[in-house]
């Protein structure tokens, strides 16, 4: 068995070599792109050595495309897509995926609704036919009323989860009136008030082929993929679906919510970050590893290892013309205020001194290892492929991603901290006490530690 180059040597020198080593047993990965006459974009990263194939429809619509009156409609519509079409009822949809062993699912976010399936290569035609069929659902009134109750129960389930309450509230407080602050699920009141008519109208506007990217990864034939898209999606109709993308600006407010039944205090902190259009997003991800990776980081050694908190992490989320750093903290209510000062102290020191080369190396190795491991499965490549093309019209191979992360320097991380400082930040505390005092310099990054 011939092994590919060591991870440490994957860089610009090996980029073309790796892609031409078929004779040595290294998989050839090929990128393809096409557009149907109706505007549907089709992209594929095909690998002859893969053992499965993944396919997904990336619809550029989510909670940020709703109004307050129809809050939660995008997620509700995701549920309704699986309730049946002119050709299938809900039972038939599940049965037809199941008969070929296809693993299928869907997800809704602030700006995307993604429908995907993974199967054996020989069953791609059958799997794709079902996946494409449900993208043109019946949206029957009877199913609408039944699924409405399912959504309401889901909302109530999340209301029982302190972290979800803190997360949703932190977005609402941080983004204020901006569409990114809306809950993906909506509210019990908004879901109860929804009618089938507005959902059908929303579907016609947002599920047009010009607003969808079809992505395929793994073992498949490109000509066959295009033929499947033409056969099952070529008749879809609909024009452009523009989106307002006003850049958000965080409020940096503090809010405490009392939940007497909770045993721990849950806190979510939010600061603005680079948008998905920015090349700084790679440095931002490495920054979160330096500061808040759960397996070892500055926050880990400051709060978790000494036993001050049960959990603390920093993550970065890039949005269309927006971005945010989210800090998640869970600890005993009596130590919340002190732990907030510890978090702010960690951020203040990094903003003042910057990361070390050793910290950047560790962070980079974690990111690269996770990237390579995920890429070994077609499903692990599908999300990045579809997402990049939908918003940036770019294709990044695994090798290219490795190059980009390897090129990030400590100066790049410093630049991100200067352009998008972690302090000040929005803070939302949820738990058995409201006696939580934010750090003395919470609203000003130039303040002093108390």
N, C-alpha and C positions, 0 to 999 in steps of 0.2 A: 504494500500500500504506500503510495507516494503522498507525503504530507505537504500541505501548502506552506508558504513561508511563515516563520514565527510571527506572532502578533506584533512584537516589537519592531519588526522590519516592514510592516505594512505601511507604505507611504507612497509618495509620488513616484519613486524609483520603480516600485513593483506594480503600479496601477495597471499598466498595459500588459506586463508580464503575466499577472494573475489571470487576466481575461483571455490569454492566448495559450494557456497550458492544458488544453483538452487532451493532447497526446500524452501528458503526464498523469492524467486522471483527475485533474482539478476541474470542477464544474464550470461550464461556460454559462454566463448570465447575460441575457439579451434584453434590451429595452425596446419597446415598440409603442407607437402612439398613432391614433387616427381619430378623425371626427366624422360622425354621421351627418347626413344632410340636415337633420333636425336640430343639430347643435350638441348632441350628446358626445362627450369626450370619452375616448377609450384608451387606457394605458395598461401596459403589461410588462412585468419583469419575469421572464420565463427561464426556467432552469431544467435542463434535460435530466439532471441527476436527482431532482426532487422526487419524492414518493407520493405527494399529494398536490392538490391545487386549491387555491383560495380565491374567491371572487367577492366583490362588494360594490354596492352602489353608495356613493358619497353624495348626499343631498345637502346643499349649502343652505340649510335652514335650521333654526333652533329658537330658544327662548328669546334671544335678542331681536328676533324678527316679529315678535308679537307685540300687541298693545296690552295695557292693563286689563282690558275687558276680556281678552282671550288668553290670559296667562295660563300656561300649561298645555296649550293646544298642540304644539309640536310633539311633545311626549305622548299626549293622548292619541294623536294621529299615528305615531309609531305602533301603538297597541292595535289600532284599528286596521292597519295594513295586514295584520295576520288573521283578521276575522273572516277573510274570504274575498273572492273575486267573482266575476261573471262565470268563471269555469269551475271554481272550487269553493267549498265552504271551509270553515276553520279546521275541521277534522281532516279534510282532504289535503290541506296545506301541510299539516304535520305528518300525515300518512305518506305523502309523496316525497317529502324530505327523508323520512325514516326508511322508506323502502330501499333507498340507495346508500343508507348509512351516512348521509350528509349531516354535519354539525352546523346548525344555523343559529343566528341571534341578531339582535339589533340594539342600538344605543342612541340616546339623544343627549346633546350637550347644549351649551349656550348658542352655538352657531352651526352645528352639524347634526344630521340624523343619518346613521350608517346602518345598512342592511348587508349582512355578510354570511357566507357559507363556505365550508371546507369539505372536500370530498376526495375520493380516489379519482385519478385522471379520467378513467373510462366512464365515470358517471357525471362528468362536467356538463354534457348536454342536458341531461335530465334535471340536474340540480339547478342549472342556470335558467331553465324554462320556468321552474317554480319560482325562483327568486325574482325573475323579471315579471312574472304574472302578478305577484303580490304588490309590485310597485304601481299597479293600476287597480286599487281595491274598489270594492262596491260601495263601501261606507253606508251600509244599511242602517236605517233608523233604529231597528230593534237591537242590533249589535251595539249601537251607540249608547243606548240607555243602559244596557247590561255592563258594558265596559266602563261606563262612567262610575259605577259603584266600585269596580276594581281599582280605578285610579284614586278614588277617595280613600279607600282602605290603604293604598300604598302611601298616600300623603300622611295619614294618621300613623302608619308604621314609622315613617321617618321623623315624625314629631316626637316619637318616643325615644329617638336616638339623639343624645346630647350633642354629639359631634356634628350631625347633620343640621341641627338647629343652629349651632354656632356658625357653621360654614355658610348656610343660606343667609343668616342674619348679617354676617360679616360682609358678604357681597352686597346686600341691600344697603348697608350703612356706608360702605366704602365707595360704591359706584353711584349712590344716591339715585338721581332720576335717570341715569344712563341705562340703556337697555340691558347691559351686562349684569345689572343688579337684580334682574328678575329671576325668580325661582324657576328652575327647569320643570318642576312638577306643577307649578301654579299653586293655588290655594283651594281649600274645600269650596269656598264661595264661588271662585271663578269657574271651577269645574262643574259645579251644580248649575251654573247659569249658562253653560255652553249649549248650543243647539247644532244640529247636523248641518244646517245651511252655511254658517260661517266656516265650519271645517271643510266643507266641499269647496268653498270659494278660496280658502287658504291653500288647499291642495292644488287647485288649478293654477294659482299664482306661483307657488314655491316649488312644486314638483315637476316643473317643465324640464324637458331634456337639456335645455341650455344651462340649467342650474344643477346638473348632475354629472358626476364623473364616475365611470365604470372602471374599476381596477381589477387586475388579475395577476396573481403571483403563483409560481410553482411550475409544475409540469403540464404544459399545454402547447398546442400548435397555434401560432398567431393567426393564420388565415382562418382557422376554425373559430377562434375567439371573435374575430370581426364578423364572420358569417352568423354566429349566434346572436351578436348584438344587432345586426341588421334584421335578422328574422324576428326577434322577439321585442326589439325596442325601436325599430326604424319607423313605426307608425305613430309613436308618441308625438303629441303636439304640445305647443306652448312656446312663448317667447322669452325674452330676458327677464330675470328676476332680480333687479337691483336691490342693494342693501345700503342703508345709511351707516356709515362707519366713522362717526365723530369720535375722536380720540377721548377716552375717559381721563378724568383726573380725580384721584382719591381724596376723600374728605378728611381723613386722619382724625376721625372722631372716636370717642370711647362710649361703650354701652355695656351695661351689666343686666343680665336676665336671671331672675330667681326661679330655680327649679328645686324645691325643697326635697323632692324625692330622690335626687341624685346623690351619690356618695362622693363623687369627685368633681372638681372644677374643670371645665373644658374651655379653652381659650383659642380663638383664631385671630391672628394678626395679619393684616394685609398692607402691602406697599406696592406702588406702581412698578411695572417692569417693562422690558422691551416687547414690542409687538412682534407678531409672527413674520412681518415683512422685514424686520431688522436682522442684519447679520450678527448682531450681538446675542442672539438667542442661544447660540452654542456656549458662549462664555457664561451666560446666565445659568445654564444647566450645570456647568462645572462649579459655579459659585455655590449653588445649592448643595452640591456634594461636599464641598469644603466646610460649609457652615452647618448643614442640617441633615446629612445622611444618617439613617437610623442605625447603620452598622458601625459607625465611627466617624465623628466629625467634631467641630468645636462645640456645638450645642450638646452633643452626646457626652463628651468628657466633662462639660461644665455642669450638666443637670442630671443625666441618666446615671452615669457611673458612680457619682457620690450619693445617689439615692434621693435627690431633691425632687424628682419628677418621675412619673410612670412612663411618659412618652413625650418626645419633642422632635419635630421634623420641620424642614424647610423645603418647599416645593416651588417650582416655577410653572406658570401657565401662560402660554402665548395665545393671544386672541387676534382676530382680524382688526388691525389698527389699534391694538391695545395689549396690555400684558400685566401680570401681577405676580408678586411673590407672596406665598401663603405660609405662615408659620403656625403649626399646630402644637398645642401644649395641653397635657392632662396631668393633674397633680392633686394633692390634698388641698381642700379649700383654705386651710390655715397658712399654706406656704405659697399661695398664688401670687400675692403682691411681690414677695421676695424673688420668686422665679421670673416674674416679668422684668424685674431689675437685672437679673442675671442674663436673660435673653438680650435685653437692650445693651448691656455691657459687652456681650460677645460681639454684637453688631457694631457697636461704637468703636471697639478696638480694631476690628477688621477694616472699617471704613477709614480709620486713621493710619493704620500701618500696612494694610494690604495683606494678601496671602503670601506664604512662602513658596518657593519652588517645590519643596517636598510635598506640601499640601496639594499643590496643583497636580503633581505627578500621581499621587494617590487617587485624587478625584478623577483624573483622566483615565487611569487604569480601570477604575470601577465602571465608568461610562462605556469605555470601549469593550470591556468584557461582557457587559449586559447587552450591548448592541450586537455583538457578534453572536452571542448565545441565542438571542431572540431571532436573529436573521437565519438561523438554521432551519426554521420552519416557514413555509409559505405564509401562514397566518401572521407570523412575526414581522413579515415584510409588507403585508397588505396595507396596514394603517398608515405607515409612513409614505408609501407610494401614492395612495389616494389623496392623502392630506396635502402633501407637497404639491401635487399637480393641481388640486382644486384651488389652492390659494396663491401659489407662487409660479405655477406652470414650469416647475423644475423637476428633473429627475436626479436623485442622489443615490448612487450605488452604495453598497456597504463600504467598498474601498474609499469612495469619495467622502463618506461620513467620517471614516477613520482619519483621512487626511485633514479634514477641517478641524476635528477635535485635537489632533496632534499639533496643529499650528497655533492653537490658542496659547497666549502667554499670560504671565501675571499682570502685565500692563493692560491687557484686554479686560481682565477681571476688575482692575482698578477703574478703568474707563466706565464699565457698567455701573460700578458703585457710585461714581461721580454723576453719571447721567440719571440713574435710577436709585437713589439712596434708600437704604432699608429703614431709615428713620427720617422723618416721623412716619407713623403707621396707624392704620385703623385697628382698634382693639375691641373685640366682642368677647365678653366673659359670660359663661352659662354654668349654673350650678347652685349648690345649696346656700351660697352667700353672695350678697351684692357688695360686701365690704372689701372691695378690691381696689387698690390704689395703683394707677398706672405709674410708670417711672417718672421721675421728676422732669426729665428732658423728653418725655413721650411726644410732645408736640413740636419739638425743635431739636434737630440733630446737633446743634451747637451747644446744647445745654450741658450741665455737669451731672455726673453720677451722684446720687444721694446716698 
